[in-house]
Amino acid sequence: MRLSDPRFKYVPSTLTDVAATWRKFGFRPTTESERRARRLREPPVEGTVDIGGAIATSLRSAASPAFKFVMRN
């Protein structure tokens, strides 16, 4: 469609609905239950144990890497 086409409707960027544009092209965000199910399906990395919890979360939020321990026999 050309800009000079009378059917063209200009929408200023401040009024653009980004979510509607993504939906128009088929994007569907995952739900919390889908994200949770995907995390449960992911196999753990062999030989490492991730320490979750409040301490690791606070470290991640401070842009520090999470602690991981490697167990060797």
NORZI-V948576 format. One record per pair of residues at least 24 apart in sequence whose C-alpha atoms are under 8 Angstrom apart, sorted by the first residue. I is the first residue (numbers start at 0). GAP is how many residues later the second one is. If there is no record, write none. Layout:
I;GAP  I;GAP
This chain:
46;24  46;25
